[in-house]
């Protein structure tokens, strides 16, 4: 597969509604010895490329080509597991952990060539993070036991786990876990009911923050340089911003409405254009903060990619390729060393821009499901990893 450079066009977007139940669905680990698709039942393009099964894919050439990296051993592979999260060891990028919806947690120490399972008690996993302060021993994962959502912690590399947080009511799950990039004792967790909690002692105790958030919290991201600034994504709704470590969150939509109510004079043309940018995108699927530029944050949705340069207050739509706007964009990655490089996946195509979204390189993906996770190797931006999962469209 080679890149084809294409210029952008503005088009109307096709909106595809994806429910929270779809977001949290999953599949199981199956043996590699399962029947291999034949040419008769596997799609083939003009060059003879076939769709291949595999939950993990890797590129070593900046996204021009991807290969399956799902082997567990000679008899098993992570073929149909639904990938929810990926976490790199801070001192050894060859060591990577992945969390799956129903197949458990896996670890690689050779950049994805082989994977080993790590024991985790609950059947379902909703979020997973590797502790950057103690990466060889401590991990956090959320799951359910007895219909109660819980956060679990291991301090011995996954041999034993204990619950450090439990939701009081049934059928509320911990949808996202996030660790502060600089203060590793600080953890945040969001729930399917819109609650956000924070711990400052590695999960031993928790307190409520982010009151009155609208909908499930499915992403939490941190600013590149302001240690107290963070963002929370309400699935299919809006982005909240906090400048004080989560003590309070700003709803930019409400702030805009308040300013409009106080305004006495008509808007000028310049003010009207600026106000139009403050309309939140809506129906949001993912949130990514730029690791190199303070205040810059990206959101994706069904048929669109947006960027804010002022902590989520104002938004500009990025003109992606016309055909990409017809698909939900669930996976976005930002080069950790180059603020101008953006990558995302829509449908069965990989897109990368090296100039902030002005032009895009496009590569085919011969995968059997949708892409849920896209990540750069923090030490080698030429290496990218993709995690797959099944979504009910």
N, C-alpha and C positions, 0 to 999 in steps of 0.2 A: 504494500500500500504506500503510495506517495502522496504528498500534500498537493492540493490544487488550490492556488490562491484565488480568492473570489472577493469581489467588492460587495458591500452591503446594499440592501434595498429596504425601503420602508413598506410594510404591508400590514393588513389587518391580521390580528392574532385569533387563532382558534382556541377557545377556552375549554379545557378538559378538567372536570371537577374530580378531585381525588379525596376520599374520605379518610378520617383518622384510622378507621378499622383497617383500611388498605395499607396505611403507613406502617402498621404494627404486625402485619401478617407474616408468615414464614414457612419455610420448607425444611426437610430433614436431610441429614448426611446419608448418602447412598454409596455403595461400594463401586469402585472403578470398574469392576467386572460386569456391571450392568450392560445390556445390549448397546453397542455403539451404533449411532445413526448411520444408515447407508446412504449412498448417493440418491436413492429413490425417495427417501423421506427426509433428507436434509437439504435445505436450500443451497443452490450453487450459483455463483455469479459467472460472468463471461470468462473470467480468468481461472475458473475451476475452484475458487475458494468456497469452503463449506463452513456452515455454522458449527461451532464446537462447544461442548459442554465444559463448564468449569466456573467456579465461583470467584476465583482470583485470577486477574490478568495483569501482566506487567509489560511496560515499554522501557527499553534502554536507549531509544533514539529520539527522545523528546515527544513521543506520541505518533510517530509515523507508522509504527507497527506495534501490535500487542500480541503477547503469547500467554497461553494458559499456564498458571503457576499454582496448581491445586493439589499436588501430590502429598498424601500422608505417608503411605508406605507402598509396598508392592501390590497390595490388595485393595487399598482404599484411597480415595481422593475426595476433596471437598467439591463434589460435583454439582450438587443441587442445594447446598446450604445458602441461606439468605444472609448476606453480609450487612450488618448494621453499623459497625464502627471499626476503625483502624487506628492503631496507636504505635508510634515509633519509639524505640528505646532512645533516650536522650544522649547516651554516650556511645551507642553502637547501632547505627541505622540498619545494619544487617539483621538486627533482632526486631521483629514486628509482631504485634498481637492483633488479632481480629476477634470481634464479637459477632455471633450469629443469632438469628431469631430463635431457632429451636435446636441447633446442633452443637451448642456449647461455645467454648473459647478455644482458640488455636494460637500457636506460637511458632515462628520460624526464626532460626539463627543464621540462615544462609540466604537472606534476601528473597525468600519465597520459593526456593527450590524444593524444600520439603517442609511440611507442617506437622506439629504434634499437638494432640488434644490436651486441654487443661480441664480438670474436673471442676464442675460448678453445679450446685444442688438443684436449683429450679429448672423446670423444663424450658421455660421461655426466658429469653434475655431481651431487654429493651434498650439498654445502653451499657457501654463498657469504656473504662479509661485505665491506662497504665499510670501509676504514680510516678511523676518525674523526679520527685525527691528521693524515692527509694525504689527505683525501677526493677531491681532484681527480685524483690520480695513482695511488694505491695501493689494490689490492683483493686479496683472498685467495679461492681457490676450491679445493675438493677434487674429484678425479676419479680415473680409472684409466687407465693406459697399460701395455699388456702384462700385464694382469691384476694389476698392482701398484697399491695405493692410494697416492695422492700428494696433497700440498698444494702448490698453485702460488701464486706472487705476481707481480703486475705493478706496476711503478713508473712506468709511462708511460700510465696510463689505459686499459690493455688492448691496446695495440699489440703488446707482447711479454710473454711469461710465462716464468718459470723455476720448476722444482721446488725447494722448500725443505725438503721432508720426504717420505720414502718408506717405506712399510711393507715389512718384509723378506720376508714371505710372500705368496703369491698369494691372491686372492679375499678379502682383508681390506680394507674400504673405510673412509675417513674420513667418518663419518656426521654429525659436527657440528663447526663452527668457532665460536669465541666470542672476542670482544675485550673486555678489561676496560673498563668505562665511564669510568674516570678515568685509569688508566695505560695509554695506548694502545699502549705497547711490549709489553704482556703479552697473550699469546694462549693459548687452550686449544683442544685438539682431542680428540675422542673417536672411537673406532673401533668397528666392528661386532664386534670380538672382546673388547670391554670394557676396552681400554687407554685411559688418559687421559695426554696429554703437554702440556707447558707450555713456552712460549718467553717470555723477558723482553727479547728484542732484535728484535722484529718478525719473528720467524720464521727468523732466521739460525741459531740453535741451539735444541735442544729437550732436555728431560729428562722422564723418566717420573715420573708421580705417580698416585695413585688405584689402588694395587695391589689385586688380588683383587676387582675389581668384578664383579657378577653380570649378565652379558649386555651387549648392544650399548648404547653410550652415545649417546642421540639428542637430548638437550637439555642445555645448560649455562646457568645463570642466576646473576645476581649480586644481592647484597643492596642495598637502597635506600641505606644510609648506612655500613655497615661495609665498608671497602675490602678486607678480607681474607676476607670471607665469600662463599661461593658454593655452588651446588647442582648436582648431576649426576643426570640421570634415566637409569636403566637401563630400556630399553624393555620394557614388559609386566611389570615387576618392582617396583622400589623407587626411592626418592630417597636419595641420599647427600648429606651436608652437611660442608663444611669451614669452619673458623673461622680457618685460617692460610694462606690462599692456595693451598690444594691440597697442602700438605705432608703432611697426613693427612686422611682422610675418616671421618666417623662413619656407621656403619650403625645406625640407630635400632632396627631389629628385633633385631639381635644384642645391643645394649645392654639392651634390655628383657628378653631371655631371661636375660642375666647377672644382672640385678637380681632376677628371679623365683627364680633358683637360690639366691641368697644370702638370700632372705626366709625368716624363721623363723615369723612370726606371720601368721595369716589376714588377708586384706584386709578393711578396713571397707567399708561401702556406698559411701562417697564415693571411696575409693581404687579400688574396683572400677569405678565409673563413669569415673574418670579413665583407668584402664588400658584400658578399651574404646575410648577415643578414640585410644589409641596404636597400635591395629591399623592397619597400613599399608593403603591402599586396594587395591593390587595391580592387575595388568593395565593399567598406566599408559600413556597415549598422548602426553601433553604436560605441560610444566612451565612455569610463569610466575611470576616474582617480582614483587611489587608495587613499582612504581617510586617510591612515596611513603611506604611504611611498612616500617620495618626488621623483619626476622623473619617477614614475611608472605609466604607462597608458596602457589600454587594448582597442583593437578594435575587432569588430566581423564583419563577412561577410557571404556571401553565402558559407557555408561549411568550416568555419575556425574560430579560436580564436587565437589572437596574443597578445604578451606582450612586452613592451619596458621598460627598466630600466634607460634610459638616455634621457627622455623627447621626445621620439618619433624618435630619430635618428637611432637607431638600433632595430630590431625586432626579436623575437623568436616565432616560431609557437608552441602553446601548443597542445600536442597530446591528443585530446579529443577522445571519443569513436568513432569507425569507422562509425557506422550507423548515428551518430549525424552530421557527416560531409556532409551528403546528403541533409541537410536542411539549409535554411537561419537562422542564429542566430541573432535575433533582440533584445533580452532581456538578459542583463548581469547585475549581482549585486555583489558587493563586501562587505563583512562583515565589518562594520565600526569599529569593535574592534579587528579584527584578519586578518592580511595581507595575511595569507595563505589560507583563505577561499574564494572560488570563486563559484558563482552559475550562471547557464544560462539555457535557455530553447531552445530546438530544436524540431520541430514537436510537438508531443504530449508526450514529456518526459521532466522531470526536472532533471538537473544534478548538483551535488555539490561535490566539492573537498575541503578537509580540509588540504591538504598538497601541495598547490600551483600548482595542476594539475597533480600530479603523479598518483593518482587513483581517481576514481569517483564513487559516490553513485548515483543510478538512481531510479526515481519514476515515475509511470504512471500519466498522467493527463487526466481526463475524461472531456475535454472541447470541445466546439463546434466551436471554432475559434482559431486563432493564438494568441500568447502572445506578447504584444507590450511593456509592462512595468513590470519590476520585481524590488522589493525594499525591503530592510530590515527595520524593525522597528528600529529606531536609539537608542532606550532605551532597546530593547529586541531582540537581533539577532536571537532568536529562532522563532520569528514571521516574516513571509515574506508575502508580498502582490503581487498579479499578476493582471494586467489589460489586458483585451482581446480586440481584434479588428479584423475585417475582412480584409484580404489582397487578392488581385487578383493575383494568382500565374501565 
